[in-house]
Amino acid sequence: MKIWLDGGLQDIESARVSVFDHGLTVGDGIFETVKAVDGRAFALTRHLDRLTRSARGLGLPDPDHDEVRRACAAVLAANPVPLGRLRITYTGGHGPLGSDRGDHGPTLVVAVGETTRRPDSTAVITVPWTRNERGALTGLKTTSYAENVVALARAREQGASEALFGNTVGQLCEGTGSNVFVVLDGEIHTPPLASGCLAGITRALAVEWTGAEETDLPLDVLQRADEIFLTSTLRDVQAVHRVDGRELPGAPGPVTAKAMRIFEERSGDDLDP
């Protein structure tokens, strides 16, 4: 496998990031996960725009979009896979052991791994921990991901593929790596960005293409919604057939199935919508 590290392709066996990289020592970094289909990145422009928003939120220099595009193209060409998880990581670079940044400049890593298409439906759980909709990192896709690691491990222990969070005021927020949508009386709703959720790329496309409404939703809406589905880079649109102890028989339901079909058709027509 070849990866891109600070300016060029390197063999995975020889590529090295300093043990003093701020992304490792204090989680001072951001990342994007991009779907790659037959060697081409999906919605890369939207992902690069969000990478820049996250960088500015952390106070990192703006990433060079041209360099990141070159890196993505080089990595995909060097590692051909039919369906891939393309990971762009951008950190504060070599720095001190404390929270202050050094002056060596940021680190850029791009890598790809092969993946497979997700099942049409999945199980999810809710977790007792909350998203802070007023936090310094709210809405940023940062490498400070340990909270998600813990919650996802809890989900795996309970036979689920995702864990869903409420926020500090008891509203539905998001999953560890996904956005959540519910169907009520035939209408699609998803939490607004003010809930503290990440501005997911797939979420935005699903809202645009299905006419979903951004709505403040109590966490217990999961116990009465007619249908539930998740969106993310690698899930696209995925139905939920169980949430905690509640079964949703027949998932994907008709509204979710239509959303899945619309997303597949629209994303197939344009790889950079």
C-alpha positions in Angstrom: 0.0 0.0 0.0 1.1 3.5 -0.8 0.1 6.5 1.3 0.6 10.3 0.9 2.6 11.9 3.6 3.8 15.5 3.5 4.3 16.0 -0.2 4.6 12.6 -1.8 3.7 8.9 -1.9 5.5 6.6 0.5 5.4 2.9 1.2 3.3 2.1 4.3 6.2 0.3 5.8 8.5 3.3 5.7 6.0 6.2 6.2 6.5 7.7 9.6 4.8 10.6 11.5 6.7 12.0 14.5 5.7 10.8 17.9 5.5 14.5 18.8 2.9 15.2 16.2 0.1 17.2 17.8 -2.5 15.0 16.3 -1.2 12.2 18.4 -0.2 14.0 21.6 -3.3 16.1 22.1 -5.7 15.3 19.3 -5.0 18.5 17.5 -6.1 17.5 14.1 -9.0 17.1 11.7 -10.0 14.5 9.1 -12.4 13.6 6.3 -13.6 10.2 5.1 -14.4 10.2 1.5 -16.1 7.4 -0.5 -14.0 6.3 -3.5 -15.8 4.5 -6.3 -13.6 2.8 -9.0 -10.7 5.1 -8.2 -12.8 8.3 -8.1 -13.6 10.3 -4.9 -17.2 11.1 -4.3 -18.3 14.7 -3.3 -14.6 15.7 -2.8 -15.3 19.4 -3.2 -17.8 19.3 -0.3 -15.4 17.3 1.8 -12.5 19.8 1.2 -14.8 22.7 2.0 -15.6 21.0 5.3 -12.0 20.2 6.0 -11.3 23.9 5.7 -14.1 24.8 8.0 -12.8 22.4 10.6 -9.2 23.7 10.2 -10.4 27.3 10.8 -12.4 26.1 13.8 -9.3 24.7 15.4 -7.1 27.6 14.3 -5.0 25.5 11.8 -3.8 27.0 8.5 -6.2 26.4 5.6 -5.3 23.2 3.8 -4.1 23.6 0.3 -7.0 22.1 -1.7 -4.9 21.6 -4.8 -2.3 19.6 -2.8 -5.0 17.5 -1.2 -6.6 16.7 -4.6 -3.2 15.7 -5.9 -2.7 13.5 -2.9 -6.1 11.8 -3.2 -5.6 11.2 -6.9 -2.1 9.7 -6.4 -3.3 7.5 -3.6 -6.3 6.2 -5.5 -4.1 5.5 -8.6 -1.5 3.7 -6.5 -4.1 1.6 -4.6 -6.9 0.6 -7.0 -10.0 -0.7 -5.3 -13.6 -0.9 -6.5 -15.0 0.7 -3.3 -12.7 2.5 -0.9 -12.5 4.5 2.3 -10.3 7.5 1.5 -9.0 9.1 4.6 -7.6 12.7 4.7 -5.9 13.6 8.0 -4.5 17.1 8.7 -2.9 17.8 12.0 -1.1 20.6 13.9 2.2 18.9 13.1 5.3 18.4 15.2 4.8 20.2 18.5 5.5 20.2 22.3 4.0 17.7 24.7 1.6 20.4 26.0 -1.3 22.0 24.3 0.7 24.8 22.7 1.4 24.3 19.0 4.9 24.2 17.5 6.1 26.1 14.4 6.9 23.2 12.1 3.6 23.4 10.1 0.8 20.9 9.7 1.0 17.3 8.7 -1.0 15.9 5.8 -1.7 12.2 5.4 -4.0 10.6 2.8 -4.6 6.8 2.7 -7.2 4.5 1.3 -8.6 1.1 2.4 -10.9 -1.2 0.6 -14.4 -1.6 1.9 -17.7 -3.3 1.1 -21.2 -2.1 0.5 -23.2 -1.8 3.7 -26.3 -3.9 4.4 -29.7 -2.2 3.6 -30.6 -2.0 7.3 -28.9 -2.1 10.6 -29.4 -2.0 14.4 -28.6 1.0 16.6 -28.6 1.9 20.3 -28.8 5.0 22.3 -26.1 5.8 24.8 -26.3 7.7 28.1 -23.6 10.2 27.2 -24.4 13.6 25.5 -23.2 15.7 22.8 -22.4 19.3 23.9 -24.1 21.5 21.4 -22.2 24.5 22.8 -18.7 23.0 22.9 -15.5 24.4 21.3 -15.4 21.5 18.9 -19.1 21.3 18.0 -19.6 20.9 14.3 -15.9 20.2 13.6 -14.6 16.8 12.4 -11.6 16.5 14.6 -9.3 13.6 15.5 -10.5 14.0 19.1 -12.6 10.9 18.6 -12.3 8.9 21.7 -15.9 9.6 22.8 -17.1 8.0 19.6 -14.8 5.0 20.1 -16.3 4.3 23.5 -19.9 4.7 22.3 -19.3 2.6 19.2 -17.7 -0.2 21.3 -20.9 -0.1 23.5 -23.0 -0.5 20.3 -20.9 -3.5 19.1 -21.3 -5.2 22.4 -25.1 -5.0 22.0 -25.1 -6.3 18.4 -25.6 -2.8 16.8 -23.5 -0.9 14.2 -24.1 2.6 15.5 -24.7 4.5 18.8 -26.9 7.6 18.8 -26.5 10.6 21.1 -28.8 13.1 22.5 -27.5 16.6 23.4 -27.5 18.4 26.7 -31.1 19.5 26.5 -32.4 16.0 25.6 -32.8 16.4 21.9 -31.8 13.9 19.3 -28.4 14.8 17.9 -26.3 12.3 15.8 -24.5 9.0 15.7 -20.8 8.4 16.3 -20.1 8.7 12.6 -23.5 9.3 11.1 -26.5 11.6 11.0 -30.0 10.3 11.8 -33.3 10.9 10.1 -36.8 9.9 11.3 -40.1 9.6 9.4 -43.2 10.9 11.1 -46.5 10.8 9.3 -44.8 10.3 6.0 -42.5 13.3 6.4 -38.7 13.1 6.8 -37.0 15.0 9.7 -33.5 15.3 10.9 -31.9 17.3 13.8 -30.7 20.8 12.8 -27.0 21.8 13.1 -27.9 23.8 16.2 -28.4 20.4 17.9 -24.7 19.9 17.9 -24.5 17.4 15.1 -21.8 17.4 12.4 -22.8 18.9 9.1 -22.6 15.6 7.3 -21.9 15.6 3.6 -24.4 12.8 2.9 -26.8 14.5 5.3 -26.8 17.7 3.3 -27.3 15.8 0.0 -30.1 13.8 1.5 -31.9 16.9 2.8 -31.5 18.6 -0.6 -32.6 15.5 -2.6 -35.5 14.3 -0.4 -36.9 17.6 0.9 -36.3 16.5 4.6 -37.0 19.1 7.2 -34.5 20.2 9.9 -36.5 19.8 13.1 -35.8 19.9 16.9 -36.6 16.3 18.0 -36.7 14.9 21.5 -34.6 11.8 21.9 -37.6 9.7 22.6 -38.8 10.3 19.0 -36.8 7.1 18.2 -39.5 5.1 20.1 -42.4 6.4 18.0 -41.0 7.2 14.6 -42.5 5.3 11.7 -39.1 4.8 10.1 -35.5 5.7 11.0 -32.5 5.9 8.8 -28.8 6.9 9.0 -26.7 8.7 6.5 -22.9 8.8 6.2 -20.1 8.7 3.7 -20.0 4.9 3.6 -23.6 4.1 4.6 -25.1 6.5 2.1 -28.7 6.0 3.2 -29.2 3.0 5.5 -32.4 1.9 7.2 -32.7 1.1 10.9 -34.5 -2.1 11.8 -33.9 -2.0 15.5 -33.3 0.8 18.0 -32.5 -0.3 21.5 -35.2 -2.9 22.2 -37.7 -1.6 19.6 -38.0 -3.5 16.3 -39.0 -1.7 13.1 -40.3 -4.6 11.0 -40.1 -4.3 7.3 -37.2 -1.9 7.2 -36.5 -0.2 4.9 -40.0 1.2 5.0 -41.4 2.9 1.9 -40.2 6.5 2.7 -36.7 5.2 3.5 -36.6 3.0 0.5 -37.5 5.9 -1.7 -34.7 8.0 -0.1 -32.2 5.2 -0.7 -33.3 5.0 -4.3 -33.1 8.7 -4.9 -29.6 8.9 -3.3 -28.3 6.1 -5.3 -29.6 7.6 -8.6 -28.4 11.1 -7.9 -25.0 10.2 -6.6 -24.5 7.9 -9.6 -25.2 10.8 -11.9 -22.7 13.2 -10.4 -19.6 12.2 -8.5 -19.0 15.7 -7.3 -22.4 17.1 -6.5 
